[in-house]
Amino acid sequence: MSVWFRRGVLAVSSVLVLLAVTLLIMALTGTAAGADAAAQPAGANWAALLGAAIAVAGSCVGAGVAVAYTGAAALAALSERPELFGRAIVIVGLAEGIAIYGLVIGIILIGRA
């Protein structure tokens, strides 16, 4: 792997971790709910937060399994035909998209909490 690829992966991972920590802090402090937060009793939005956690956790586990299988198949295909690199990266990227969909659902649920 090239140095630029590793730096790019590190940068994207850092941004995602910062986003997750920010969402966690917002969910725990209740600042994401806006003006309606004062009208609701504390802990009234636990179901939305639990749903967001389940959506993000489930999609990340699913993406991990998908990337494991597609990554192994892509490496096997690349060992025989190196010209398939572009197609292999697209397939592995589609599998990683599952985690992004779960993160979007989690953000929507936290926004409605």
N, C-alpha and C positions, 0 to 999 in steps of 0.2 A: 504494500500500500504506500502511496505517496504521502509526503508530509502534509500537503495541502488538503488531502482527503481526511486525514486524521484531525487536522485543525478544524475543518468544517464540521466533522462529526462532533468534536468536542464543543464547538460553538453552539450548534443546534441543541445538544444535550444540556448545556448550561442554560440556555434560554428556556427550555422546557422545564427544567428543575426550578428556575426562578418563577416561572408562571405557576407551577404547582404550589410552591410555597406561598405565593401571593394569594392564590385562590383559597388556600387553607386558612391563612390569616384573615382574609375577608369573611370566610364562612364562620370562623370562630368568634370574630368580633361583631358580626352582624352589620357591617358597613355596606354590604352589597345590596341589602334590602331597601335602602333609601328611606323615605319619610314614613313608610308603613311599619317600620321596625319598632317605633315607639308605641304603636297601637297594639302590637302583638305581644303576648306574654313570652318570657324567655323560654326557649326550647320548643316553640310552636312549629318551627320549620325543620324539625329533626328528620321527618320522612323524606323531604326533598334532598337534604344533605346525604342521607343514607342511600337514596336512589342514585345520586351523583357518584358516590363512592363505589357503589356496585357497578355502575356503568363504566367508570374509568378502569376499575380493577378487572372486570370481565373482558373489556376490550383489549387491555394490555396483555392479559394472559393469552387471549385468542391470537393476538398479533405475534406474540412470542412463539407460539406453536406454529403458526403459519410461516413465519420467517425461518424457523428451524428447518421445516421440511422444504420450503422453496429454496432456501439458501444452500442446503445440501444438494438438492437436485441441480441447482445452477452451477455449483462448483464441479459436479460430476460432468455436466454438459460442457463446461469450459475446458475441462482437462482433455476432452476429445476434439472440440471445435472452438478454438479461442475467438473466432469471429462472432460468436453469439453473446459477447459481453454486454452489448447494449440491451438486447432482449432480456437477458438474465437480470440486469439491474432494474428494468421496468417491472418485471414480475415480482421481485423482492420488494420493490417500492410499493407496489399495490398491496402486498401483504402488510406492510407497515402502516398503510392508510387506515387499517381497522382501528388502530390505537388512536389515531387522530379523530376518527368519527366518535369514539367513546369520549374523548376529551371535550369535543364540541357539545355533546349531549350533557356532560357534567357541567359545563359552563352555563348552558341554558337552564338546567335545573337549579343551580346555585343562584342564578339571576332571578328566578321566580320564587325562591325561598323567602 
